[in-house]
Amino acid sequence: MMERKYGFRNRLDVVHKPNRRDPHVQLQDDELEITDEWRIVIGEHASELLAMTAEDLQDYLYRSMNVSVRLARMSDLAQAAQSANNVIILGTKAELPEYGYALETARSYRIVAEQNRIVVCGHEHRGAAQGGFYLEDLMNLREAPYLSPQDISREPLFSPRMAHSGWGLDKYPDAHLNAMAHAGIDAILVFVKDVDCTPEGYLDFNHLIERAALYGLDVYAYSYLISRKHPDEPDAEDYYDSTYGKLFAACPGFKGVILVGESCEFPSKDPNTTGMLRLEWPADKPQTKPSPGWWPCTDYPQWLSLLKKTVHKHNPEAEIVFWTYNWGWAPEEERLKLIHALPEGITLQVTFEMFEQIKHESVTNVCVDYTVSFAGPGKYFSSEAAAAKERGIKLYTMSNTGGMTWDIGVIPYEPFPHQWVKRHEALLQARAVWGLSGLMESHHFGWWPSFVSEMTKWNYWRPSPSYEEVLASLARRDFGPDAEQDVLEAWKLWSEAIQYYIPTNEDQYGPFRVGPSYPLVFKKPVQIPAASHAMFGNEIVMTTYEPQESERQSLGIARFPVEIRSLARMLELMQQGNERLAAAVGKTPPAKQEDAARMLGLGRFIAAAVQTTLNVKQWWLLKQQLFAEPSSLKAELILKQMEALAEAEIANAEAAKPLVAADSRLGWEPSMDYMTDVEHLEWKIRQVQSVVDSEFAAYRKALALTE
């Protein structure tokens, strides 16, 4: 079955999956059943958020559980909670003090479910909304509008949980906001170049802030504002009033601003840097020092103090989040010196797994951004987290636990649940040890609803069942009881597979960025076609494949054979997992087969991306042999190997075509747009064929000229 381009957005727009109710599920003796006779009741003066939560729960019961309930308002919600029958009461602890007196954490809630009454009491309106979503989660797993009697209080373990849109870059339809809120996310990110201006053009920021608030979501400005002034300059305050001040004067509802070196560097006076913005460095002049955005400059505290003063004129509560992503490689002494000098009231954000040196056989690799193959934390995070605790600084991390990283750039999420659980456990340990409180859960590759995001939500609330229980429940719900064990085994194999992924810059900016549409370049440079409207398009894909050398890792010529062996094992495990999931799909009830088949397509696409990366690495090694071989006879043998490799890669690309045709999200990423759809795969096939037919023919002619 074909899905038109961008058709995945129709799926994202469905928050409540229709007809989840399984008519074969029987009510247990101790369970209560929500029927058409029930009502959802809110207070007479309930907020718009709470009213929308009630409407959302009504819609869920109607669409997913085939139950039609009424909505009502009551002046005395506390009395209704004690005496009304066949009701779901939604309120806050201010309205329901008898139920909410012990709730202390923002967004926490208490649920008391009895045979003829369910009371959902939130710490505040956002907590009540999360309680309503919890009822949906329980009924989804039960596949019926049945609940066990219970009295449970739950609280979130992280806030904020920030994410970018998976619908489109900086695009947030109401349905997507609602889905993110259902997943436990409480903040969204938008790239900001100016007031109402994103890298892709106009966006009404205030309208987005107001709409997001209706779903219990805050909005953070991810700064792309240019900083051309050093804070020492006499007109610096006026300058920053005209940028950051202008933004927060126009949009005081922003929860805060994210500042990361590469996006908002300033002309530092730190002698360890060029002192210039990266894009202003003369192209004809060698650069022997990093730009200020890539170094823990000694005057960042001064710059941050000025920005804080500027922003707080318009919103004294706005968070200033300072992210040290770009210089995690720098000497620890320099990094920690900066943290100890940060002004009061700054929130520190540190990427969780980056820059770690990891041994694979005899070689050393450096963990690049971003990957789930290494659960973390890395020494970079640990050192800065410890310094933040010592200073009493609020600590956030880039965790990518929305379910996606740069491991494979054009997929919706990474289906490696056991590896994600390792990341969750490491984050929870960081919470206990260093006070980690907030998460950035995706970069611009966005957030996607999946069984991984559901598992993440369960793990980030207390109390919750074990992750093994959650995984088994999700497998049973989505594939049926007959397929459950096959699904769990497939997920286990996939989770083992990702541990053999070795993140490198040449792969993450190369074949793993786009998968099987990546070209095999011989000598003639090529550029992957890209959409003109995309923020980055092909700018973040390097098609001239070669090792990105660094003094912190082994040379590529030593690394590649090790990486090939490791990726070969990853491919083997992915294929084994795909076989088990294919068996599961065959046992899945017809009503669930479409989604089940889509997950299988994802697994097969990942395998195709691994195969492409293996072929690209082997292609590079063969090229090095060929270009160093003067003998025409020996060179011909190498060319034959390269032709066989090209033929295999063409077959790999052909096999990927039905996968991307069936799932329009495969091959797309918000900042690049489509890079691996059918058209791009056909382009790649032509490109590789032209290498064999044209470039190899020319090379053979040149070889023949040597006697």
C-alpha positions in Angstrom: 0.0 0.0 0.0 1.4 3.4 -1.0 1.3 6.5 1.2 1.6 9.9 -0.5 4.4 12.3 0.5 3.8 13.9 3.8 0.9 11.5 4.4 2.5 10.6 7.7 1.0 13.9 9.0 -2.5 12.5 8.7 -1.4 9.8 11.1 0.2 12.3 13.4 -3.1 14.2 13.5 -4.8 11.3 15.1 -4.3 11.6 18.8 -6.9 9.0 19.8 -6.6 5.9 17.7 -10.1 4.8 16.7 -11.6 1.5 17.8 -9.0 0.4 20.2 -11.7 -1.5 22.2 -11.3 -5.2 22.0 -14.8 -6.8 22.2 -13.4 -10.0 23.4 -11.9 -8.4 26.6 -14.1 -9.4 29.6 -14.8 -7.2 32.6 -13.2 -8.7 35.7 -15.1 -9.0 39.0 -13.3 -6.2 40.7 -13.1 -3.8 37.7 -15.4 -0.8 37.1 -16.7 -0.1 33.6 -17.3 3.3 32.1 -20.5 3.2 30.1 -22.7 5.6 28.2 -24.4 6.5 31.4 -21.3 8.2 32.8 -20.5 11.9 32.8 -17.2 13.9 32.9 -17.6 16.7 35.5 -15.5 19.8 35.9 -15.9 22.8 38.1 -18.1 25.7 37.2 -15.1 28.0 36.8 -12.6 25.4 35.4 -9.8 26.8 33.3 -9.8 26.5 29.5 -7.1 23.9 29.8 -9.2 21.8 32.2 -12.3 22.1 30.0 -10.2 21.0 27.0 -9.0 18.0 29.0 -12.5 17.0 29.7 -13.4 17.3 26.1 -10.3 15.3 25.2 -11.2 12.5 27.5 -14.8 12.5 26.1 -13.4 12.3 22.6 -11.0 9.5 23.6 -13.9 7.4 25.1 -16.0 8.0 22.0 -13.3 7.3 19.4 -11.1 4.7 21.0 -13.5 2.9 23.4 -16.9 3.4 21.6 -18.4 5.0 24.7 -20.4 8.2 24.6 -20.4 10.2 27.8 -21.7 13.7 28.6 -19.9 16.7 29.9 -21.1 18.7 32.9 -20.0 21.6 35.1 -20.8 21.7 38.8 -20.5 24.5 41.3 -19.4 22.3 44.2 -16.9 19.8 42.8 -15.9 18.6 46.2 -19.5 17.6 47.0 -19.8 15.8 43.6 -16.6 13.9 44.3 -18.3 12.5 47.5 -21.8 11.8 46.3 -22.2 11.8 42.5 -22.5 8.4 40.7 -21.2 7.3 37.3 -18.9 10.3 37.1 -15.3 11.1 36.3 -14.4 14.2 38.3 -11.6 16.4 36.9 -10.3 19.1 39.3 -7.3 20.6 41.1 -6.3 20.4 44.7 -7.7 23.9 45.2 -11.1 22.5 44.2 -10.7 19.1 45.8 -8.6 19.7 49.0 -9.6 16.4 50.5 -8.0 14.6 47.6 -5.1 16.8 46.8 -3.7 17.9 50.1 -0.5 15.7 49.7 0.3 16.8 46.1 3.4 18.9 46.2 5.0 18.5 42.7 3.9 20.5 39.7 1.9 18.3 37.3 1.4 15.6 39.9 -2.0 14.0 40.4 -4.0 11.6 42.5 -6.6 9.2 41.1 -9.2 7.5 43.3 -11.3 5.0 41.3 -14.3 3.3 42.8 -17.1 1.2 41.3 -19.2 4.2 40.4 -16.9 7.1 40.6 -13.4 8.3 39.4 -11.8 11.4 40.9 -8.8 12.9 39.1 -7.2 15.6 41.3 -4.2 17.5 39.9 -1.7 19.6 41.8 -2.9 22.3 39.3 -4.7 22.2 36.0 -1.7 20.6 34.2 -1.6 17.9 36.8 -5.3 17.2 36.3 -4.7 16.9 32.6 -1.9 14.4 33.1 -4.2 12.4 35.3 -6.8 12.3 32.5 -4.2 11.1 30.1 -3.2 8.4 32.6 -6.7 7.1 32.5 -6.4 6.9 28.7 -3.0 5.0 29.1 -4.6 2.4 31.4 -7.6 1.9 29.1 -5.3 1.6 26.1 -3.4 -1.2 27.7 -6.6 -2.9 28.8 -8.1 -2.3 25.4 -11.4 -1.6 27.1 -13.1 1.1 29.2 -12.3 -1.0 32.3 -10.3 0.2 35.3 -9.3 -1.5 38.5 -10.3 0.2 41.8 -7.3 2.2 42.9 -6.0 5.1 44.9 -2.7 6.3 43.4 -0.7 9.5 43.5 1.9 10.0 40.8 4.5 12.6 40.1 6.8 13.4 37.1 10.5 13.0 37.7 11.7 15.5 35.1 10.6 19.0 34.1 10.9 20.5 31.6 10.8 17.7 29.0 11.4 19.8 25.9 11.1 18.6 22.3 11.0 19.9 18.7 8.1 19.2 16.4 8.0 15.9 14.5 5.2 17.2 12.2 7.4 19.8 10.5 10.2 22.2 11.5 8.7 24.7 14.0 5.2 23.6 12.9 2.8 22.7 15.7 -0.7 21.9 14.7 -3.1 21.6 17.7 -3.2 17.8 17.3 0.6 17.5 17.6 0.6 19.7 20.7 -2.0 17.5 22.2 -0.1 14.3 21.3 3.0 15.7 22.9 1.1 16.6 26.1 -0.3 13.1 26.2 3.3 11.7 26.0 4.2 13.6 29.1 6.2 16.3 27.3 5.7 19.7 29.0 7.6 22.1 26.7 8.3 22.7 23.0 11.1 24.4 21.2 11.0 26.9 18.4 14.0 28.2 16.4 14.1 32.0 16.7 15.9 34.5 14.4 13.8 37.5 15.2 10.3 38.4 16.5 7.9 36.0 14.7 10.8 34.8 12.5 12.1 31.3 12.3 14.8 29.9 9.8 11.9 28.9 7.6 10.0 32.2 7.7 7.1 33.8 9.6 5.5 32.2 12.7 3.2 34.0 15.1 5.1 33.3 18.3 2.4 34.6 20.7 -0.3 32.6 19.1 1.9 29.4 19.4 2.6 30.2 23.1 -1.1 30.7 23.7 -2.1 27.5 21.9 0.6 25.5 23.6 -0.6 26.6 27.0 -4.0 25.1 26.3 -2.3 21.7 26.3 -0.1 22.4 29.3 3.0 23.1 27.3 5.6 25.9 27.7 7.5 27.3 24.8 11.3 27.9 24.8 13.0 30.1 22.2 16.0 28.3 20.7 18.2 31.2 19.8 19.4 31.8 16.3 19.8 35.5 17.1 23.2 37.0 16.0 25.4 38.5 18.7 27.8 40.9 17.1 28.8 42.9 20.2 31.1 42.1 23.1 29.4 43.1 26.4 32.3 45.5 27.0 31.4 47.7 24.0 29.7 51.0 25.0 26.6 50.3 22.9 26.3 46.6 23.8 23.3 47.1 26.1 21.4 48.9 23.4 22.4 46.3 20.9 21.1 43.4 22.9 18.0 45.4 23.8 17.4 45.5 20.0 17.7 41.7 19.7 16.9 39.7 22.9 15.1 42.6 24.5 13.0 43.1 21.4 12.1 39.4 21.3 11.0 39.2 24.9 9.2 42.6 24.8 7.1 41.3 22.0 6.8 37.7 23.3 7.1 37.8 27.1 5.3 34.4 27.3 8.4 32.5 26.2 9.3 30.2 29.1 13.0 30.8 28.4 15.7 30.9 25.9 18.2 28.2 24.8 21.7 29.5 24.1 24.2 27.2 22.4 27.6 28.3 21.2 27.3 27.4 17.5 24.0 29.3 17.1 24.7 32.4 19.2 28.4 32.9 19.6 29.7 36.4 20.2 33.1 38.2 19.5 34.9 37.0 22.6 38.2 38.4 23.8 39.4 35.0 25.1 42.9 34.6 23.6 42.2 30.9 23.0 39.7 31.8 20.2 39.7 33.7 17.0 37.6 36.4 18.6 35.4 36.4 15.5 32.1 34.8 14.6 32.8 31.6 12.6 31.0 32.8 9.4 33.0 36.1 9.4 36.4 34.5 9.4 38.2 35.2 6.1 37.9 32.2 3.8 41.5 32.6 2.5 43.0 32.7 6.0 44.0 29.5 7.9 42.1 29.2 11.2 44.3 27.9 13.9 42.0 28.6 16.9 38.4 27.7 17.5 35.7 30.3 17.1 34.1 31.6 20.3 31.1 29.3 19.8 33.4 26.3 20.2 35.4 27.2 23.3 34.5 27.8 27.0 35.3 31.5 26.8 36.3 33.3 30.0 33.9 36.2 29.1 30.8 34.0 28.5 29.7 34.9 32.1 29.8 38.6 31.3 27.8 38.0 28.1 25.3 35.9 29.9 24.9 38.5 32.7 24.0 41.1 30.0 21.5 38.8 28.3 19.9 37.9 31.6 19.5 41.5 32.5 18.1 42.3 29.0 15.6 39.4 29.0 14.4 39.9 32.6 13.4 43.4 31.9 10.4 41.9 30.1 10.0 38.5 31.8 11.8 38.2 35.2 10.9 34.5 35.3 12.4 33.6 31.9 15.0 30.9 32.1 18.4 31.4 30.6 19.5 28.0 29.5 23.2 27.8 28.6 24.2 24.7 26.7 27.9 23.7 26.6 27.5 21.3 23.6 30.2 22.7 21.4 33.2 22.5 23.7 32.8 19.3 25.5 36.0 18.3 23.9 38.0 21.1 25.5 40.2 20.6 28.6 38.2 19.8 31.7 39.9 22.6 33.6 38.8 25.2 31.1 35.2 23.9 31.0 34.8 23.7 34.8 36.4 27.1 35.3 33.5 28.6 33.1 30.8 26.8 35.1 32.2 28.1 38.4 32.2 31.6 37.0 28.6 31.5 35.6 26.3 34.2 37.0 23.5 33.3 39.4 20.2 32.3 37.9 21.6 30.5 34.8 20.5 27.0 34.0 23.3 24.7 32.7 22.5 22.2 29.9 25.1 19.5 29.1 24.8 16.8 26.4 24.6 13.3 28.0 26.7 11.0 25.9 29.0 13.1 23.7 32.8 13.2 23.5 33.4 9.9 25.3 36.4 7.9 24.1 35.4 4.3 23.6 37.6 1.3 22.8 36.5 -1.1 20.1 38.9 -4.0 19.7 42.3 -2.2 19.3 41.1 1.2 18.2 39.6 4.2 19.9 36.5 6.0 18.8 34.9 9.2 20.1 31.2 9.3 20.7 29.7 12.0 18.5 26.3 13.6 18.6 23.8 12.1 19.0 23.6 8.3 19.6 21.8 5.8 21.8 24.4 3.2 21.1 26.3 4.5 24.2 23.8 4.9 27.1 25.9 7.4 29.0 26.7 9.4 30.8 30.0 10.5 29.3 32.9 12.0 31.3 32.1 15.4 29.8 28.5 15.3 31.2 29.6 13.8 34.6 32.3 16.4 35.2 30.1 19.4 34.4 27.1 17.9 36.3 29.3 17.6 39.4 30.4 21.2 39.0 26.8 22.3 38.6 25.8 20.5 41.8 28.8 22.1 43.6 27.6 25.5 42.4 23.9 24.9 43.1 23.1 25.5 39.4 20.0 24.0 37.9 21.0 21.2 35.6 19.4 20.0 32.3 20.7 17.6 29.7 20.3 16.9 26.0 19.0 13.3 26.4 17.3 12.6 23.0 14.8 10.4 24.9 12.0 11.5 22.6 13.2 8.3 20.8 15.4 9.6 18.1 19.1 10.6 17.6 21.4 11.0 14.6 22.1 7.3 14.5 19.9 7.0 11.4 18.8 10.4 10.3 15.7 9.8 8.3 13.6 7.5 10.5 10.8 8.6 12.9 12.3 6.8 16.0 14.8 4.2 17.0 13.0 1.0 18.0 15.7 -0.2 20.6 13.7 -0.3 23.8 16.2 -2.1 26.1 19.0 0.4 25.1 16.6 3.3 25.7 15.9 1.9 29.2 19.6 2.0 29.9 19.6 5.7 29.0 16.5 6.3 31.2 18.2 4.5 34.1 21.4 6.5 33.7 19.3 9.8 33.6 17.5 8.8 36.7 20.8 8.1 38.4 22.0 11.5 37.3 18.9 13.0 38.9 19.7 11.2 42.2 23.4 12.0 42.2 23.7 15.5 40.6 20.2 16.9 40.7 19.4 16.6 37.0 16.0 18.1 36.6 15.2 18.9 33.0 15.6 17.2 29.6 15.8 18.3 26.0 14.4 15.2 24.3 15.0 15.9 20.7 16.9 18.2 18.3 15.3 19.3 15.0 14.8 15.7 13.9 11.7 16.0 16.1 9.5 13.9 18.4 7.4 11.0 17.2 4.7 9.1 19.1 5.8 5.4 19.4 6.0 2.5 21.8 9.4 4.0 22.8 7.9 7.3 23.7 5.2 5.5 25.7 7.8 3.5 27.5 9.7 6.7 28.2 6.6 8.3 29.7 6.1 5.3 32.1 9.8 5.5 33.2 9.7 9.2 33.9 6.8 9.0 36.4 6.7 7.6 39.9 5.3 5.1 40.7 5.2 3.0 37.5 5.4 -0.7 36.7 8.7 -2.2 35.7 9.9 -1.6 32.1 9.6 -5.3 31.5 5.9 -5.2 32.4 5.4 -2.1 30.3 7.1 -3.6 27.2 5.1 -6.9 27.5 1.9 -4.9 27.8 2.7 -2.7 24.7 3.7 -5.8 22.6 0.5 -7.5 23.6 -1.7 -4.5 22.9 -0.1 -3.6 19.5 0.4 -7.1 18.1 -2.0 -9.3 20.0 -1.3 -12.1 22.6 -0.3 -14.7 19.9 2.5 -12.4 18.6 3.7 -11.1 22.0 6.7 -13.3 22.4 7.9 -12.8 18.9 7.7 -9.1 19.2 9.6 -9.1 22.5 12.3 -11.2 21.0 12.5 -8.9 18.0 12.9 -5.8 20.2 15.6 -7.6 22.2 17.5 -8.4 19.1 17.2 -4.9 17.7 18.3 -3.5 21.1 21.4 -5.7 21.0 22.0 -4.6 17.4 22.3 -0.9 18.2 25.1 -1.7 20.7 27.3 -2.6 17.7 26.7 0.8 16.1 29.8 2.9 16.3 29.0 6.6 15.9 31.4 8.6 13.8 31.2 12.0 12.1 31.8 10.6 8.6 28.9 8.1 9.0 26.5 10.4 10.8 27.1 13.1 8.2 27.3 10.5 5.5 25.5 7.2 4.9 23.7 7.0 8.2 22.3 10.5 7.8 20.2 9.5 4.7 20.5 5.7 4.5 20.3 3.8 1.2 20.1 7.0 -1.0 23.7 7.8 -0.1 25.9 7.8 -3.3 29.0 5.8 -4.0 31.4 8.4 -5.2 34.4 7.4 -7.3 36.1 10.7 -8.5 33.3 12.8 -9.8 31.8 14.9 -6.9 28.0 14.7 -6.5 25.4 16.4 -4.4 22.2 14.8 -3.3 19.2 16.7 -4.6 17.3 18.6 -1.9 14.1 20.6 -1.5 14.7 24.4 -1.9 12.4 25.1 1.1 14.3 22.9 3.6 16.2 24.6 6.4 19.4 22.5 5.8 18.5 20.2 2.9 21.7 18.6 1.7 23.9 21.0 3.6 24.3 18.6 6.5 25.2 15.6 4.3 28.8 15.1 3.2 28.9 13.0 0.0 32.7 13.0 -0.3 33.2 10.1 2.1 36.4 9.9 4.0 37.5 9.5 7.7 37.1 12.7 9.7 40.4 12.5 11.5 41.0 13.7 15.1 43.8 13.6 17.6 41.3 12.1 20.1 40.5 8.9 18.0 42.3 6.3 16.0 43.0 7.0 12.3 40.3 6.0 9.8 42.5 3.4 8.1 42.7 1.6 11.4 39.2 2.2 12.5 37.3 1.2 9.3 38.0 -2.6 9.4 36.9 -2.7 13.1 33.8 -0.6 12.3 33.0 -2.9 9.4 33.1 -6.0 11.6 31.0 -4.3 14.3 28.4 -3.1 11.7 28.3 -6.5 10.1 27.2 -7.9 13.5 24.7 -5.1 13.9 23.2 -6.0 10.5 23.0 -9.6 11.4 21.1 -8.9 14.6 18.8 -6.4 12.8 18.0 -9.0 10.2 17.3 -11.7 12.9 15.0 -9.2 14.6 13.2 -8.4 11.3 12.6 -12.1 10.8 11.1 -12.4 14.3 8.9 -9.4 13.7 7.8 -10.7 10.3 6.6 -13.8 12.1 4.8 -11.6 14.7 3.1 -9.6 11.9 1.7 -12.9 10.5 0.1 -13.6 13.9 -1.2 -10.1 14.4 -5.0 -9.5 14.2 -6.1 -7.8 10.9 -7.1 -4.6 12.7 -3.5 -4.1 14.0 -1.6 -5.3 10.9 -1.1 -1.9 9.3 0.8 -0.5 12.2 2.6 -3.8 12.8 3.8 -3.9 9.2 5.0 -0.3 9.4 7.2 -1.2 12.3 8.6 -4.1 10.3 9.3 -1.6 7.4 11.2 0.6 9.9 13.4 -2.4 11.0 14.1 -3.3 7.3 14.9 0.3 6.5 17.4 0.5 9.3 19.0 -2.7 8.1 19.2 -1.2 4.6 21.0 1.9 6.1 23.5 -0.3 7.9 24.1 -2.2 4.6 24.7 1.0 2.8 27.2 2.2 5.4 29.1 -1.1 5.2 29.2 -0.8 1.5 30.4 2.8 1.6 33.2 1.9 4.0 34.3 -1.0 1.9 34.1 1.2 -1.2 36.5 3.7 0.4 39.0 1.0 1.4 39.0 -0.4 -2.1 39.4 3.1 -3.6 42.6 3.6 -1.5 43.9 0.3 -2.8 43.0 1.1 -6.4 44.5 4.6 -6.4 47.8 3.3 -5.0 48.0 0.4 -7.5 50.0 1.1 -10.7 49.6 -2.5 -12.1 46.7 -2.7 -14.5 46.2 -6.4 -13.8 46.0 -5.9 -10.1 43.9 -2.7 -10.5 41.5 -4.6 -12.7 40.9 -7.1 -9.8 40.1 -4.3 -7.5 37.7 -2.7 -10.1 35.9 -6.0 -10.3 35.4 -6.0 -6.5 34.1 -2.4 -6.7 31.7 -3.4 -9.5 30.3 -6.2 -7.4 29.9 -3.8 -4.5 28.2 -1.3 -6.7 25.8 -4.0 -7.9 25.0 -5.1 -4.4 24.4 -1.5 -3.3 22.0 -0.9 -6.2 20.1 -4.0 -5.2 20.0 -2.6 -1.6 18.6 0.7 -2.8 16.0 -1.1 -5.0 14.9 -3.1 -2.0 14.4 0.1 0.0 12.0 1.6 -2.5 8.8 -0.3 -1.4 9.7 0.5 2.2 9.7 4.3 1.7 6.7 4.1 -0.7 4.6 2.4 2.0 5.7 4.8 4.8 6.1 8.5 3.9 8.0 9.2 7.1 10.9 7.0 6.1 13.4 9.1 4.2 12.2 12.4 5.6 13.6 14.6 8.4 12.2 18.1 9.4 15.3 20.1 8.6 16.3 18.2 5.5 12.9 17.3 4.1 12.9 14.3 1.8 16.3 12.8 1.2 15.5 9.1 0.8 12.1 8.8 -1.0 11.6 6.8 -4.1 12.9 9.6 -6.3 16.1 9.9 -4.3 16.7 6.2 -4.4 16.3 6.2 -8.1 18.7 9.1 -8.4 21.2 7.1 -6.3 20.8 4.1 -8.5 21.5 6.1 -11.6 24.5 7.7 -9.9 26.1 4.4 -9.0 25.4 3.0 -12.4 27.1 6.0 -14.0 30.2 5.3 -11.9 30.3 1.8 -13.2 29.5 2.6 -16.8 31.3 5.9 -17.3 34.0 6.6 -14.6 35.3 3.0 -14.4 35.5 2.8 -18.2 37.6 6.0 -18.3 39.8 4.7 -15.5 40.4 1.5 -17.4 41.4 3.4 -20.5 44.0 5.4 -18.4 45.3 2.2 -16.9 45.8 0.7 -20.3 48.1 3.5 -21.3 50.8 2.1 -18.9 52.8 -0.7 -20.3 
